[in-house]
Amino acid sequence: MNFTSYEFLLFFIIIFAAYWLVRKQMPQNLLLLAASYIFYGWLHPWYALLLGLSTLGDYWIALALEKSEKKNRLVWASLVLNLGVLAFFKYFGFFVPSLGARLAEMGIQADVFLASILLPVGLSFFTLKKLAYVLDVSRDVIRPTRDFVGFALFVAFFPQITAGPMDRAQKLLPQIQSDRIWKPENFHKAWPLLVMGFFKKFVIANGVGPTVSRIFHLTNPTGELALAATMGFTLQILADFSGYTDLARGFAYLLGFDTSENFRTPYLSLTPTEFWNRWHISLSTWLRDYVFFPVRRALLRAKSLPDWVVQSTPPIVTMLVSGLWHGAGWNYLAWGAFYGVSIAAYQLVGLRGEWKPQGWTKTILAWTVMFALTLFAWLLFASPSLTWAGRALSGPFLGTVEDQAVAWLMFSLTAVYSLPLIIKLLLDKYFKPDSFVIAAYYAVATMLMFIYINSGTPDFIYFQF
């Protein structure tokens, strides 16, 4: 079920009304849990079965960890359970062509079997949520809950399950296990997020998306076309993914939950580390806590290693894991490796974290370099293959008159559809949230949202991850 579908809006209205009529914590949780499984298994009920079985497994593993003296075995059991399932579905695509041919010989419709059944949406997100819970229990960061309904709801909470944000148990479980009553501030917090979420998806992401897709499907793109498509994709993926997060947070607020912010103006970053502190924040912090820090601690224990190895290896390994998490494709691995090397290079020359140069000239230069790196990274990420990216980079920059016209159309669309986000950024900086100017902006955004609304809108980009 998609946030932008009419089915979901009807579904949410029914759940919202029933939820606040119930008023008691346990019935509310049971209702939300049932709603989450209906939401997740809407198209394919077996998705819900996979979710339920994996949730039950980690629930019992976490309880066993509290009393066991052999915690490592239980942790490994959870890792095998979660990462094994995740790896199977993520990398099964490598074997689809040959398996599809064999299934076709047996009279089985391979496209339906493989694409519709073997690709559960949101698997990457709820897998990492469960893993974080088990790892935190094993480290005595938190105690395991005996409230199975609460834990199952934490894993399956429908505003988050398909594309995050991936709230930790420390943040979401206490809210699930607390009494919730309706407050007018729930609506006041939710409405701006919902307006911006739908606006970003319907108007901005869908506005540039079709042209971006057409260019990336060309066989022999010119450099100019590739640059134009990459700039369009840079805007599209920000609007699409942050728009989903806005919607997820908005719907959660309407249900009385405060969930995590996932984006903070990432394209204003001056270093790769700062970018990942602002982009997909819930994934970045997960990778930091469960990949970067463990790798760094292991290297620090090996005292004979050179300092540059200790500094460079953790970010490279972490970003390679990020690339693998995004899917089975050499372009994702190259994208992760590029960011890992970039982070390591910046750190080796002393530009770490929230580094700020002195003076406007140096700031603009630093931003220009970082934005160029971001564009190159998105080219790797969005390209159908590394071969495609190589052809775009090594071939002629200018093509036919028609190619140049399409490229400048893409540049123009990107500029026009970027304006609402730039204006919003400036308004948030110079005006108070309750000012007339802000209210007017949301009014115009709401009007445009209804003009552009389309029940047949494409899925959010991160559903595929």
C-alpha positions as a Markdown table, in Angstrom:
| # | Residue | x | y | z |
|---|---|---|---|---|
| 1 | Met | 0.0 | 0.0 | 0.0 |
| 2 | Asn | 1.4 | 3.4 | -1.0 |
| 3 | Phe | 0.9 | 6.6 | 1.0 |
| 4 | Thr | -0.1 | 8.3 | -2.2 |
| 5 | Ser | -2.9 | 5.9 | -3.1 |
| 6 | Tyr | -6.6 | 6.5 | -2.5 |
| 7 | Glu | -6.7 | 3.1 | -0.8 |
| 8 | Phe | -4.2 | 4.2 | 1.8 |
| 9 | Leu | -6.0 | 7.4 | 2.6 |
| 10 | Leu | -9.3 | 5.5 | 3.1 |
| 11 | Phe | -7.4 | 3.0 | 5.2 |
| 12 | Phe | -5.8 | 5.7 | 7.4 |
| 13 | Ile | -9.1 | 7.5 | 8.0 |
| 14 | Ile | -10.7 | 4.3 | 9.2 |
| 15 | Ile | -7.7 | 3.4 | 11.4 |
| 16 | Phe | -7.4 | 7.0 | 12.7 |
| 17 | Ala | -11.1 | 7.1 | 13.8 |
| 18 | Ala | -11.1 | 3.7 | 15.4 |
| 19 | Tyr | -7.7 | 4.3 | 17.1 |
| 20 | Trp | -8.8 | 7.5 | 18.9 |
| 21 | Leu | -12.2 | 6.0 | 19.8 |
| 22 | Val | -10.5 | 3.1 | 21.7 |
| 23 | Arg | -8.3 | 5.3 | 24.0 |
| 24 | Lys | -6.8 | 2.4 | 25.9 |
| 25 | Gln | -3.1 | 1.6 | 25.3 |
| 26 | Met | -3.3 | -2.2 | 24.7 |
| 27 | Pro | -6.3 | -2.0 | 22.3 |
| 28 | Gln | -4.7 | 0.9 | 20.5 |
| 29 | Asn | -1.5 | -1.2 | 20.1 |
| 30 | Leu | -3.4 | -4.3 | 18.9 |
| 31 | Leu | -5.3 | -2.1 | 16.4 |
| 32 | Leu | -2.1 | -0.5 | 15.1 |
| 33 | Leu | -0.4 | -3.9 | 14.9 |
| 34 | Ala | -3.3 | -5.4 | 12.9 |
| 35 | Ala | -3.3 | -2.3 | 10.7 |
| 36 | Ser | 0.5 | -2.5 | 10.1 |
| 37 | Tyr | 0.2 | -6.2 | 9.0 |
| 38 | Ile | -2.7 | -5.3 | 6.7 |
| 39 | Phe | -0.7 | -2.4 | 5.3 |
| 40 | Tyr | 2.4 | -4.5 | 4.8 |
| 41 | Gly | 0.6 | -7.6 | 3.4 |
| 42 | Trp | -1.9 | -5.7 | 1.3 |
| 43 | Leu | -0.6 | -6.9 | -2.1 |
| 44 | His | 1.1 | -10.1 | -1.0 |
| 45 | Pro | 0.0 | -11.7 | 2.3 |
| 46 | Trp | 3.2 | -13.7 | 2.5 |
| 47 | Tyr | 5.1 | -10.5 | 3.2 |
| 48 | Ala | 3.3 | -10.4 | 6.5 |
| 49 | Leu | 4.1 | -14.0 | 7.2 |
| 50 | Leu | 7.8 | -13.3 | 6.6 |
| 51 | Leu | 7.6 | -10.2 | 8.9 |
| 52 | Gly | 5.8 | -12.1 | 11.6 |
| 53 | Leu | 8.2 | -15.1 | 11.7 |
| 54 | Ser | 11.3 | -12.9 | 11.7 |
| 55 | Thr | 9.9 | -10.7 | 14.5 |
| 56 | Leu | 9.1 | -13.8 | 16.6 |
| 57 | Gly | 12.6 | -15.1 | 16.1 |
| 58 | Asp | 14.3 | -11.9 | 17.3 |
| 59 | Tyr | 11.8 | -11.5 | 20.2 |
| 60 | Trp | 12.8 | -14.9 | 21.6 |
| 61 | Ile | 16.5 | -14.3 | 20.9 |
| 62 | Ala | 16.5 | -11.0 | 22.8 |
| 63 | Leu | 14.7 | -12.7 | 25.8 |
| 64 | Ala | 17.2 | -15.5 | 25.8 |
| 65 | Leu | 20.1 | -13.0 | 25.7 |
| 66 | Glu | 19.1 | -11.6 | 29.1 |
| 67 | Lys | 19.8 | -15.0 | 30.9 |
| 68 | Ser | 22.3 | -16.7 | 28.6 |
| 69 | Glu | 26.0 | -16.9 | 29.4 |
| 70 | Lys | 26.7 | -17.6 | 25.7 |
| 71 | Lys | 25.5 | -14.4 | 24.2 |
| 72 | Asn | 27.7 | -14.5 | 21.2 |
| 73 | Arg | 25.9 | -17.6 | 19.9 |
| 74 | Leu | 22.6 | -16.0 | 20.2 |
| 75 | Val | 23.8 | -12.8 | 18.5 |
| 76 | Trp | 25.2 | -14.9 | 15.7 |
| 77 | Ala | 21.9 | -16.6 | 15.4 |
| 78 | Ser | 20.2 | -13.3 | 15.0 |
| 79 | Leu | 22.8 | -12.1 | 12.5 |
| 80 | Val | 22.4 | -15.3 | 10.4 |
| 81 | Leu | 18.6 | -15.1 | 10.6 |
| 82 | Asn | 18.4 | -11.4 | 9.6 |
| 83 | Leu | 21.3 | -11.0 | 7.3 |
| 84 | Gly | 20.8 | -14.4 | 5.6 |
| 85 | Val | 17.2 | -13.5 | 4.7 |
| 86 | Leu | 18.2 | -10.0 | 3.6 |
| 87 | Ala | 21.2 | -11.2 | 1.5 |
| 88 | Phe | 19.0 | -13.8 | -0.2 |
| 89 | Phe | 16.4 | -11.3 | -1.3 |
| 90 | Lys | 18.9 | -8.6 | -2.1 |
| 91 | Tyr | 21.2 | -10.7 | -4.2 |
| 92 | Phe | 18.6 | -13.1 | -5.7 |
| 93 | Gly | 18.4 | -10.7 | -8.6 |
| 94 | Phe | 21.8 | -11.9 | -9.8 |
| 95 | Phe | 20.3 | -15.3 | -10.5 |
| 96 | Val | 17.0 | -14.2 | -11.9 |
| 97 | Pro | 17.8 | -14.5 | -15.6 |
| 98 | Ser | 19.0 | -18.1 | -15.5 |
| 99 | Leu | 16.3 | -19.1 | -13.0 |
| 100 | Gly | 13.6 | -17.3 | -14.9 |
| 101 | Ala | 14.6 | -19.3 | -18.1 |
| 102 | Arg | 14.3 | -22.6 | -16.2 |
| 103 | Leu | 10.9 | -21.6 | -14.7 |
| 104 | Ala | 9.7 | -20.6 | -18.1 |
| 105 | Glu | 10.6 | -24.1 | -19.4 |
| 106 | Met | 8.5 | -25.5 | -16.6 |
| 107 | Gly | 5.5 | -23.4 | -17.7 |
| 108 | Ile | 5.8 | -20.9 | -14.7 |
| 109 | Gln | 5.4 | -17.2 | -15.3 |
| 110 | Ala | 8.8 | -16.2 | -14.1 |
| 111 | Asp | 8.2 | -12.4 | -14.1 |
| 112 | Val | 5.2 | -12.8 | -11.8 |
| 113 | Phe | 6.9 | -15.3 | -9.6 |
| 114 | Leu | 10.2 | -13.5 | -9.2 |
| 115 | Ala | 9.1 | -9.9 | -9.2 |
| 116 | Ser | 5.9 | -10.1 | -7.2 |
| 117 | Ile | 6.7 | -12.7 | -4.6 |
| 118 | Leu | 10.5 | -12.6 | -4.0 |
| 119 | Leu | 10.9 | -8.9 | -3.5 |
| 120 | Pro | 9.4 | -7.9 | -0.1 |
| 121 | Val | 9.2 | -4.1 | 0.2 |
| 122 | Gly | 10.9 | -2.6 | 3.3 |
| 123 | Leu | 12.8 | -5.7 | 4.2 |
| 124 | Ser | 16.1 | -3.8 | 4.5 |
| 125 | Phe | 14.5 | -1.3 | 6.9 |
| 126 | Phe | 12.8 | -3.6 | 9.4 |
| 127 | Thr | 15.8 | -6.0 | 9.3 |
| 128 | Leu | 18.1 | -3.2 | 10.6 |
| 129 | Lys | 15.6 | -2.2 | 13.2 |
| 130 | Lys | 15.5 | -5.7 | 14.6 |
| 131 | Leu | 19.2 | -6.2 | 14.4 |
| 132 | Ala | 19.8 | -2.9 | 16.3 |
| 133 | Tyr | 17.5 | -4.1 | 19.1 |
| 134 | Val | 19.2 | -7.5 | 19.5 |
| 135 | Leu | 22.7 | -5.9 | 19.4 |
| 136 | Asp | 21.7 | -3.3 | 22.0 |
| 137 | Val | 20.2 | -6.0 | 24.3 |
| 138 | Ser | 23.4 | -8.1 | 23.9 |
| 139 | Arg | 25.5 | -5.0 | 24.9 |
| 140 | Asp | 23.2 | -4.3 | 27.9 |
| 141 | Val | 22.3 | -0.9 | 26.4 |
| 142 | Ile | 18.6 | -1.8 | 26.8 |
| 143 | Arg | 16.7 | -4.6 | 28.5 |
| 144 | Pro | 14.5 | -6.9 | 26.3 |
| 145 | Thr | 10.8 | -6.2 | 26.4 |
| 146 | Arg | 8.4 | -9.0 | 27.4 |
| 147 | Asp | 5.6 | -7.1 | 25.6 |
| 148 | Phe | 5.4 | -9.1 | 22.4 |
| 149 | Val | 2.6 | -6.9 | 21.0 |
| 150 | Gly | 4.7 | -3.8 | 21.7 |
| 151 | Phe | 7.8 | -5.3 | 20.1 |
| 152 | Ala | 5.9 | -6.5 | 17.1 |
| 153 | Leu | 4.4 | -3.0 | 16.6 |
| 154 | Phe | 7.9 | -1.4 | 17.0 |
| 155 | Val | 9.1 | -3.6 | 14.1 |
| 156 | Ala | 6.0 | -3.3 | 11.9 |
| 157 | Phe | 4.8 | 0.3 | 12.6 |
| 158 | Phe | 3.2 | 1.0 | 9.3 |
| 159 | Pro | 4.2 | 4.7 | 8.8 |
| 160 | Gln | 7.9 | 3.5 | 8.9 |
| 161 | Ile | 8.0 | -0.1 | 7.6 |
| 162 | Thr | 8.5 | 0.5 | 3.9 |
| 163 | Ala | 11.2 | 3.2 | 3.9 |
| 164 | Gly | 11.9 | 4.3 | 7.4 |
| 165 | Pro | 13.0 | 6.3 | 9.3 |
| 166 | Met | 14.4 | 3.4 | 11.3 |
| 167 | Asp | 13.7 | 4.5 | 14.9 |
| 168 | Arg | 15.6 | 2.6 | 17.6 |
| 169 | Ala | 13.8 | 0.7 | 20.3 |
| 170 | Gln | 15.0 | 3.3 | 22.8 |
| 171 | Lys | 12.9 | 6.0 | 21.1 |
| 172 | Leu | 9.8 | 4.1 | 19.8 |
| 173 | Leu | 9.1 | 1.4 | 22.4 |
| 174 | Pro | 8.6 | 3.8 | 25.3 |
| 175 | Gln | 6.0 | 5.6 | 23.2 |
| 176 | Ile | 4.3 | 2.4 | 22.2 |
| 177 | Gln | 4.1 | 1.3 | 25.9 |
| 178 | Ser | 2.8 | 4.7 | 27.1 |
| 179 | Asp | -0.8 | 6.0 | 27.2 |
| 180 | Arg | -1.7 | 8.2 | 24.3 |
| 181 | Ile | -4.4 | 10.8 | 24.2 |
| 182 | Trp | -5.4 | 13.1 | 21.3 |
| 183 | Lys | -3.9 | 16.5 | 21.5 |
| 184 | Pro | -4.5 | 19.4 | 19.0 |
| 185 | Glu | -0.7 | 19.8 | 18.7 |
| 186 | Asn | -0.7 | 16.4 | 17.0 |
| 187 | Phe | -2.5 | 17.9 | 14.1 |
| 188 | His | -0.4 | 21.2 | 14.2 |
| 189 | Lys | 2.8 | 19.2 | 13.9 |
| 190 | Ala | 1.4 | 16.7 | 11.3 |
| 191 | Trp | -0.2 | 19.1 | 8.8 |
| 192 | Pro | 3.0 | 20.9 | 7.6 |
| 193 | Leu | 4.8 | 17.6 | 7.2 |
| 194 | Leu | 1.9 | 16.1 | 5.2 |
| 195 | Val | 1.6 | 19.1 | 3.0 |
| 196 | Met | 5.3 | 19.1 | 2.2 |
| 197 | Gly | 5.5 | 15.4 | 1.9 |
| 198 | Phe | 2.7 | 15.2 | -0.7 |
| 199 | Phe | 4.0 | 18.4 | -2.4 |
| 200 | Lys | 7.6 | 17.0 | -2.7 |
| 201 | Lys | 6.3 | 13.8 | -4.2 |
| 202 | Phe | 3.5 | 14.9 | -6.5 |
| 203 | Val | 4.9 | 18.2 | -7.7 |
| 204 | Ile | 8.7 | 18.0 | -7.5 |
| 205 | Ala | 9.8 | 14.4 | -7.7 |
| 206 | Asn | 7.1 | 13.4 | -10.2 |
| 207 | Gly | 7.8 | 16.7 | -12.1 |
| 208 | Val | 11.4 | 15.9 | -12.9 |
| 209 | Gly | 11.2 | 12.1 | -12.7 |
| 210 | Pro | 9.9 | 11.1 | -16.1 |
| 211 | Thr | 12.6 | 13.1 | -18.0 |
| 212 | Val | 15.3 | 11.8 | -15.7 |
| 213 | Ser | 14.2 | 8.2 | -16.3 |
| 214 | Arg | 14.1 | 8.6 | -20.1 |
| 215 | Ile | 17.7 | 9.9 | -20.2 |
| 216 | Phe | 19.0 | 7.1 | -17.9 |
| 217 | His | 17.4 | 4.6 | -20.3 |
| 218 | Leu | 19.3 | 5.9 | -23.3 |
| 219 | Thr | 21.9 | 3.6 | -24.8 |
| 220 | Asn | 24.6 | 6.1 | -25.7 |
| 221 | Pro | 24.1 | 9.3 | -23.6 |
| 222 | Thr | 26.3 | 12.3 | -24.2 |
| 223 | Gly | 28.1 | 13.9 | -21.3 |
| 224 | Glu | 25.7 | 16.8 | -21.3 |
| 225 | Leu | 22.6 | 14.6 | -21.1 |
| 226 | Ala | 24.2 | 12.5 | -18.3 |
| 227 | Leu | 25.0 | 15.7 | -16.3 |
| 228 | Ala | 21.5 | 17.0 | -16.8 |
| 229 | Ala | 19.9 | 13.7 | -15.8 |
| 230 | Thr | 22.2 | 13.5 | -12.7 |
| 231 | Met | 21.2 | 17.0 | -11.6 |
| 232 | Gly | 17.6 | 16.1 | -12.1 |
| 233 | Phe | 18.0 | 12.9 | -10.1 |
| 234 | Thr | 19.8 | 14.8 | -7.4 |
| 235 | Leu | 16.6 | 16.9 | -6.9 |
| 236 | Gln | 14.3 | 13.9 | -7.5 |
| 237 | Ile | 15.7 | 11.6 | -4.9 |
| 238 | Leu | 15.9 | 14.4 | -2.3 |
| 239 | Ala | 12.3 | 15.4 | -2.9 |
| 240 | Asp | 11.1 | 11.8 | -3.2 |
| 241 | Phe | 12.8 | 10.3 | -0.1 |
| 242 | Ser | 12.5 | 13.3 | 2.2 |
| 243 | Gly | 8.9 | 13.6 | 1.0 |
| 244 | Tyr | 8.3 | 10.0 | 2.2 |
| 245 | Thr | 9.9 | 10.8 | 5.5 |
| 246 | Asp | 7.7 | 13.9 | 5.9 |
| 247 | Leu | 4.6 | 11.8 | 5.3 |
| 248 | Ala | 5.7 | 9.0 | 7.6 |
| 249 | Arg | 6.4 | 11.5 | 10.4 |
| 250 | Gly | 3.1 | 13.3 | 9.7 |
| 251 | Phe | 1.0 | 10.2 | 9.9 |
| 252 | Ala | 2.9 | 9.1 | 13.0 |
| 253 | Tyr | 2.1 | 12.4 | 14.7 |
| 254 | Leu | -1.6 | 12.0 | 13.9 |
| 255 | Leu | -1.3 | 8.7 | 15.9 |
| 256 | Gly | 0.4 | 10.3 | 18.8 |
| 257 | Phe | 4.0 | 9.3 | 18.0 |
| 258 | Asp | 7.1 | 11.5 | 17.7 |
| 259 | Thr | 9.4 | 9.9 | 15.1 |
| 260 | Ser | 12.9 | 10.8 | 14.0 |
| 261 | Glu | 14.0 | 13.5 | 11.5 |
| 262 | Asn | 15.8 | 11.9 | 8.6 |
| 263 | Phe | 17.0 | 14.8 | 6.5 |
| 264 | Arg | 18.6 | 18.2 | 7.4 |
| 265 | Thr | 19.4 | 20.2 | 4.2 |
| 266 | Pro | 22.1 | 17.6 | 3.1 |
| 267 | Tyr | 23.0 | 19.5 | -0.1 |
| 268 | Leu | 24.4 | 22.4 | 2.0 |
| 269 | Ser | 27.1 | 20.1 | 3.4 |
| 270 | Leu | 30.8 | 21.0 | 3.0 |
| 271 | Thr | 32.3 | 17.5 | 3.7 |
| 272 | Pro | 31.2 | 13.9 | 2.9 |
| 273 | Thr | 31.0 | 13.2 | 6.7 |
| 274 | Glu | 28.7 | 16.2 | 7.1 |
| 275 | Phe | 26.6 | 15.0 | 4.2 |
| 276 | Trp | 26.0 | 11.6 | 5.8 |
| 277 | Asn | 25.2 | 13.4 | 9.1 |
| 278 | Arg | 22.4 | 15.1 | 7.2 |
| 279 | Trp | 21.2 | 12.5 | 4.7 |
| 280 | His | 19.2 | 9.4 | 5.6 |
| 281 | Ile | 20.2 | 10.1 | 9.2 |
| 282 | Ser | 18.6 | 7.0 | 10.7 |
| 283 | Leu | 20.7 | 4.7 | 8.3 |
| 284 | Ser | 23.8 | 6.8 | 8.8 |
| 285 | Thr | 23.6 | 6.5 | 12.6 |
| 286 | Trp | 22.9 | 2.8 | 12.4 |
| 287 | Leu | 26.0 | 2.3 | 10.2 |
| 288 | Arg | 28.1 | 4.5 | 12.5 |
| 289 | Asp | 27.1 | 2.6 | 15.7 |
| 290 | Tyr | 27.1 | -1.0 | 14.4 |
| 291 | Val | 29.7 | -0.9 | 11.6 |
| 292 | Phe | 32.0 | 2.1 | 11.9 |
| 293 | Phe | 32.7 | 2.0 | 15.6 |
| 294 | Pro | 33.2 | -1.7 | 15.9 |
| 295 | Val | 35.6 | -1.7 | 12.9 |
| 296 | Arg | 37.5 | 1.3 | 14.4 |
| 297 | Arg | 37.7 | -0.4 | 17.9 |
| 298 | Ala | 39.1 | -3.6 | 16.3 |
| 299 | Leu | 41.7 | -1.6 | 14.4 |
| 300 | Leu | 42.7 | 0.4 | 17.5 |
| 301 | Arg | 43.4 | -2.9 | 19.3 |
| 302 | Ala | 45.9 | -3.8 | 16.6 |
| 303 | Lys | 48.5 | -1.3 | 17.8 |
| 304 | Ser | 51.0 | -2.0 | 15.0 |
| 305 | Leu | 48.8 | -0.6 | 12.3 |
| 306 | Pro | 49.7 | 2.8 | 10.8 |
| 307 | Asp | 47.5 | 5.7 | 11.8 |
| 308 | Trp | 46.3 | 6.3 | 8.2 |
| 309 | Val | 45.1 | 2.7 | 8.0 |
| 310 | Val | 43.2 | 3.1 | 11.3 |
| 311 | Gln | 41.6 | 6.3 | 10.1 |
| 312 | Ser | 40.8 | 5.3 | 6.5 |
| 313 | Thr | 39.5 | 1.7 | 6.9 |
| 314 | Pro | 36.4 | 2.3 | 9.0 |
| 315 | Pro | 34.7 | 4.8 | 6.7 |
| 316 | Ile | 35.6 | 2.7 | 3.6 |
| 317 | Val | 34.2 | -0.5 | 5.1 |
| 318 | Thr | 31.1 | 1.3 | 6.4 |
| 319 | Met | 30.3 | 2.9 | 3.1 |
| 320 | Leu | 30.9 | -0.4 | 1.3 |
| 321 | Val | 28.3 | -2.0 | 3.6 |
| 322 | Ser | 26.0 | 0.9 | 2.8 |
| 323 | Gly | 26.4 | 0.2 | -0.9 |
| 324 | Leu | 25.7 | -3.5 | -0.4 |
| 325 | Trp | 22.6 | -2.6 | 1.7 |
| 326 | His | 21.2 | -0.7 | -1.2 |
| 327 | Gly | 21.2 | -3.6 | -3.5 |
| 328 | Ala | 22.9 | -6.1 | -5.8 |
| 329 | Gly | 24.6 | -3.9 | -8.4 |
| 330 | Trp | 28.2 | -2.9 | -9.0 |
| 331 | Asn | 27.0 | 0.7 | -9.3 |
| 332 | Tyr | 25.9 | 0.6 | -5.6 |
| 333 | Leu | 29.2 | -0.9 | -4.6 |
| 334 | Ala | 31.1 | 1.7 | -6.5 |
| 335 | Trp | 28.9 | 4.4 | -5.0 |
| 336 | Gly | 29.6 | 3.2 | -1.5 |
| 337 | Ala | 33.3 | 2.9 | -2.2 |
| 338 | Phe | 33.5 | 6.4 | -3.7 |
| 339 | Tyr | 31.9 | 7.9 | -0.5 |
| 340 | Gly | 34.1 | 5.8 | 1.7 |
| 341 | Val | 37.3 | 6.9 | 0.0 |
| 342 | Ser | 36.0 | 10.5 | 0.0 |
| 343 | Ile | 35.3 | 10.5 | 3.7 |
| 344 | Ala | 38.8 | 9.0 | 4.4 |
| 345 | Ala | 40.5 | 11.5 | 2.1 |
| 346 | Tyr | 38.8 | 14.5 | 3.8 |
| 347 | Gln | 39.7 | 13.1 | 7.3 |
| 348 | Leu | 43.3 | 12.4 | 6.3 |
| 349 | Val | 43.8 | 16.1 | 5.4 |
| 350 | Gly | 42.1 | 17.2 | 8.6 |
| 351 | Leu | 38.6 | 18.1 | 7.3 |
| 352 | Arg | 36.4 | 16.2 | 9.7 |
| 353 | Gly | 32.7 | 16.3 | 10.6 |
| 354 | Glu | 31.1 | 19.7 | 10.8 |
| 355 | Trp | 34.2 | 21.5 | 9.5 |
| 356 | Lys | 33.6 | 25.2 | 8.6 |
| 357 | Pro | 36.1 | 27.2 | 6.6 |
| 358 | Gln | 36.6 | 30.9 | 7.4 |
| 359 | Gly | 35.2 | 33.4 | 5.0 |
| 360 | Trp | 32.6 | 33.3 | 2.2 |
| 361 | Thr | 35.1 | 32.5 | -0.6 |
| 362 | Lys | 36.4 | 29.4 | 1.1 |
| 363 | Thr | 32.9 | 28.3 | 2.1 |
| 364 | Ile | 31.6 | 28.6 | -1.5 |
| 365 | Leu | 34.7 | 26.8 | -2.8 |
| 366 | Ala | 34.2 | 24.0 | -0.3 |
| 367 | Trp | 30.5 | 23.7 | -1.1 |
| 368 | Thr | 31.2 | 23.6 | -4.8 |
| 369 | Val | 33.7 | 20.8 | -4.4 |
| 370 | Met | 31.4 | 18.8 | -2.2 |
| 371 | Phe | 28.4 | 19.3 | -4.5 |
| 372 | Ala | 30.4 | 18.1 | -7.4 |
| 373 | Leu | 31.4 | 15.0 | -5.5 |
| 374 | Thr | 27.7 | 14.5 | -4.6 |
| 375 | Leu | 26.7 | 14.8 | -8.3 |
| 376 | Phe | 29.3 | 12.2 | -9.3 |
| 377 | Ala | 28.1 | 9.9 | -6.6 |
| 378 | Trp | 24.5 | 10.2 | -7.7 |
| 379 | Leu | 25.6 | 9.4 | -11.3 |
| 380 | Leu | 27.1 | 6.2 | -10.1 |
| 381 | Phe | 24.0 | 5.4 | -8.0 |
| 382 | Ala | 21.4 | 6.2 | -10.7 |
| 383 | Ser | 23.2 | 4.7 | -13.7 |
| 384 | Pro | 21.7 | 1.4 | -15.0 |
| 385 | Ser | 25.3 | 0.0 | -14.9 |
| 386 | Leu | 28.9 | 1.1 | -14.5 |
| 387 | Thr | 29.3 | 0.6 | -18.2 |
| 388 | Trp | 26.6 | 3.2 | -18.8 |
| 389 | Ala | 28.3 | 5.7 | -16.5 |
| 390 | Gly | 31.6 | 5.0 | -18.2 |
| 391 | Arg | 30.2 | 5.7 | -21.6 |
| 392 | Ala | 28.6 | 8.9 | -20.4 |
| 393 | Leu | 31.9 | 10.1 | -18.9 |
| 394 | Ser | 34.2 | 9.0 | -21.7 |
| 395 | Gly | 32.0 | 9.9 | -24.7 |
| 396 | Pro | 31.4 | 13.3 | -26.3 |
| 397 | Phe | 30.0 | 16.0 | -24.1 |
| 398 | Leu | 27.7 | 17.5 | -26.8 |
| 399 | Gly | 25.5 | 15.6 | -29.1 |
| 400 | Thr | 22.9 | 16.5 | -31.7 |
| 401 | Val | 20.7 | 19.5 | -31.5 |
| 402 | Glu | 17.9 | 17.3 | -30.2 |
| 403 | Asp | 20.2 | 16.0 | -27.5 |
| 404 | Gln | 21.1 | 19.5 | -26.4 |
| 405 | Ala | 17.4 | 20.5 | -26.4 |
| 406 | Val | 16.5 | 17.6 | -24.1 |
| 407 | Ala | 19.5 | 18.4 | -21.8 |
| 408 | Trp | 18.5 | 22.0 | -21.5 |
| 409 | Leu | 14.9 | 21.0 | -20.9 |
| 410 | Met | 16.2 | 18.8 | -18.0 |
| 411 | Phe | 18.4 | 21.7 | -16.7 |
| 412 | Ser | 15.4 | 24.0 | -16.8 |
| 413 | Leu | 13.0 | 21.6 | -15.1 |
| 414 | Thr | 15.6 | 21.0 | -12.3 |
| 415 | Ala | 16.0 | 24.8 | -11.8 |
| 416 | Val | 12.2 | 25.5 | -11.7 |
| 417 | Tyr | 11.4 | 22.6 | -9.4 |
| 418 | Ser | 14.2 | 23.4 | -7.1 |
| 419 | Leu | 12.8 | 26.9 | -6.4 |
| 420 | Pro | 10.1 | 25.7 | -3.9 |
| 421 | Leu | 12.6 | 24.0 | -1.7 |
| 422 | Ile | 15.0 | 27.0 | -1.9 |
| 423 | Ile | 12.2 | 29.4 | -1.0 |
| 424 | Lys | 11.1 | 27.1 | 1.9 |
| 425 | Leu | 14.7 | 27.0 | 3.2 |
| 426 | Leu | 14.9 | 30.8 | 3.2 |
| 427 | Leu | 11.4 | 31.3 | 4.7 |
| 428 | Asp | 12.3 | 28.9 | 7.6 |
| 429 | Lys | 15.5 | 30.9 | 8.2 |
| 430 | Tyr | 14.0 | 34.4 | 8.2 |
| 431 | Phe | 10.4 | 34.0 | 9.3 |
| 432 | Lys | 8.7 | 32.5 | 12.4 |
| 433 | Pro | 6.7 | 29.3 | 11.9 |
| 434 | Asp | 3.4 | 31.1 | 12.7 |
| 435 | Ser | 4.0 | 34.0 | 10.3 |
| 436 | Phe | 1.6 | 34.9 | 7.5 |
| 437 | Val | 4.3 | 34.3 | 4.9 |
| 438 | Ile | 4.8 | 30.7 | 6.0 |
| 439 | Ala | 1.1 | 30.1 | 6.1 |
| 440 | Ala | 0.8 | 31.5 | 2.5 |
| 441 | Tyr | 3.6 | 29.2 | 1.4 |
| 442 | Tyr | 1.7 | 26.2 | 2.7 |
| 443 | Ala | -1.5 | 27.4 | 1.1 |
| 444 | Val | 0.1 | 27.6 | -2.3 |
| 445 | Ala | 1.8 | 24.2 | -1.8 |
| 446 | Thr | -1.5 | 22.7 | -0.8 |
| 447 | Met | -3.2 | 24.1 | -3.9 |
| 448 | Leu | -0.4 | 22.8 | -6.2 |
| 449 | Met | -0.5 | 19.4 | -4.4 |
| 450 | Phe | -4.2 | 19.0 | -5.3 |
| 451 | Ile | -3.6 | 20.1 | -8.9 |
| 452 | Tyr | -0.8 | 17.6 | -9.4 |
| 453 | Ile | -2.3 | 14.8 | -7.4 |
| 454 | Asn | -2.5 | 11.5 | -9.2 |
| 455 | Ser | -3.4 | 8.1 | -7.7 |
| 456 | Gly | -1.3 | 6.4 | -10.3 |
| 457 | Thr | 1.9 | 8.1 | -9.2 |
| 458 | Pro | 5.1 | 6.0 | -9.2 |
| 459 | Asp | 6.2 | 4.3 | -6.0 |
| 460 | Phe | 8.7 | 6.1 | -3.8 |
| 461 | Ile | 12.3 | 5.5 | -5.0 |
| 462 | Tyr | 13.5 | 3.9 | -1.7 |
| 463 | Phe | 10.8 | 1.2 | -1.9 |
| 464 | Gln | 13.2 | -0.8 | -4.0 |
| 465 | Phe | 15.8 | -0.9 | -1.2 |
